[in-house]
Amino acid sequence: MNDTVNTAWIQKEFTLRARPRGFHLITRDVNEHLPELREIETGVLNLFIQHTSASLAINENADPDVRGDMERHFNHAVPENAPYYEHTLEGPDDMPAHIKSVILGSSLSIPVGGGRLRLGTWQGIYLCEHRNNGGPRRLVATLYGKKRTT
């Protein structure tokens, strides 16, 4: 069998609706935008956010208190209106948003197996919105893997 015929590269861009500042579970959104996941037996999904004031992470998917605690911790660790910020033209939440996005990161690699994301039982994909009014957020999803045979 020719393995190159049985592999797939899929790249899609999609937009997430605007969300308020905070940490938001988007696992369901990712699955809905990528029905192609069901075609992959073994592979990897790379998610990349095309913004500098929001980020992506994987963490607790069950208890919403975790997301609230994450927001409170990052707001404490990276405060608004720090006197040493020079980049202040876009508002007091902008420079902290850039710092938070560098700390958390702009992309994730997630294993895919059996036609689904291979996240752990208590893991979910977070959109980490660091702006008060960040607006819709664009993601690029690149999926590579061996196609399922049925």
C-alpha positions in Angstrom: 0.0 0.0 0.0 1.2 3.5 -0.8 1.3 5.5 2.5 1.3 8.8 0.7 -2.1 8.0 -0.7 -3.3 7.1 2.8 -2.2 10.4 4.4 -3.8 13.8 4.5 -2.7 17.4 5.0 -5.7 19.6 5.8 -5.4 23.3 6.6 -8.4 25.4 7.5 -8.9 28.9 9.0 -11.9 29.6 11.1 -13.1 32.4 13.3 -14.3 32.0 16.9 -17.0 34.3 18.1 -16.0 37.2 20.4 -15.8 36.3 24.0 -15.2 38.4 27.1 -11.8 38.6 28.8 -11.0 35.3 30.5 -10.3 31.6 29.8 -12.9 29.9 27.6 -13.3 26.2 26.7 -13.3 25.9 22.9 -12.8 22.2 22.4 -16.4 21.8 21.1 -15.8 24.7 18.6 -12.6 23.1 17.3 -14.4 19.8 16.8 -17.3 21.5 15.0 -15.0 23.4 12.7 -12.9 20.3 11.9 -15.2 17.4 10.9 -12.1 16.1 9.0 -10.7 14.9 12.4 -13.0 11.9 12.0 -11.0 10.9 8.9 -7.7 10.5 10.7 -6.6 7.3 12.4 -3.2 8.6 13.6 -2.0 12.1 13.3 -1.5 15.5 14.8 -3.5 18.8 14.9 -1.7 22.1 15.2 -3.8 25.0 16.2 -2.4 28.6 15.8 -4.1 31.8 16.9 -3.5 34.8 14.5 -3.5 37.4 17.3 -1.0 38.9 19.7 -3.4 39.6 22.6 -5.0 36.2 23.0 -3.5 32.7 23.4 -4.2 29.0 23.4 -3.7 26.5 26.2 -4.8 23.0 27.4 -6.1 22.6 30.9 -9.0 21.5 33.1 -12.2 21.0 31.2 -14.7 20.2 34.0 -14.5 22.8 36.9 -15.1 26.4 35.7 -13.4 27.6 38.9 -10.0 26.7 37.3 -10.7 29.1 34.4 -11.6 31.9 36.9 -8.5 31.2 39.0 -6.3 31.3 35.9 -7.7 34.7 34.9 -7.3 36.1 38.5 -3.7 34.7 38.7 -2.6 36.2 35.3 -4.2 39.6 36.2 -2.2 39.6 39.4 1.0 38.4 37.8 0.7 40.8 34.8 -1.1 43.9 36.0 -2.6 46.7 34.0 -1.1 50.2 34.2 2.3 49.1 35.3 4.4 52.3 35.4 7.2 50.8 33.2 4.9 50.0 30.2 5.7 52.2 27.2 3.2 50.6 24.8 0.0 52.2 26.2 -1.8 53.6 23.1 -4.3 50.8 22.8 -5.5 50.9 26.4 -4.4 49.6 29.7 -5.3 45.9 28.9 -3.2 45.8 25.7 0.4 45.5 26.9 -0.6 43.0 29.6 -2.4 41.0 26.9 0.8 40.8 24.8 2.8 39.6 27.8 0.2 37.0 28.7 0.0 35.7 25.1 3.8 35.3 25.1 3.7 33.4 28.4 0.9 31.0 27.3 1.7 30.7 23.6 0.1 31.1 20.2 -0.1 27.4 19.1 -0.9 23.9 20.3 0.0 20.5 19.0 -2.6 17.9 19.9 -2.4 14.2 19.0 -5.3 12.7 16.9 -6.2 9.1 17.0 -9.2 7.0 16.1 -10.9 10.0 14.5 -10.8 12.3 17.5 -8.6 14.6 19.6 -6.5 12.5 22.0 -7.0 14.9 25.0 -7.0 13.5 28.5 -10.2 12.9 30.4 -10.0 16.3 32.2 -8.4 18.3 29.4 -9.9 20.9 27.2 -8.7 23.5 24.7 -8.8 27.1 26.1 -9.0 30.3 24.2 -7.3 32.7 26.6 -8.8 36.1 25.8 -6.6 38.8 27.4 -8.4 41.9 26.1 -11.6 43.4 27.5 -13.0 43.7 24.0 -10.8 41.4 21.9 -13.4 40.6 19.2 -13.6 37.5 17.0 -10.4 35.4 17.0 -9.0 33.6 13.9 -7.4 30.2 14.2 -5.5 28.3 11.6 -5.8 24.5 12.0 -3.3 22.2 10.3 -4.2 18.5 10.5 -1.8 15.8 9.3 -2.2 12.1 9.6 -3.0 8.7 8.3 -6.5 8.4 7.0 -8.8 5.9 8.6 -9.7 2.8 6.6 -13.3 1.7 6.8 
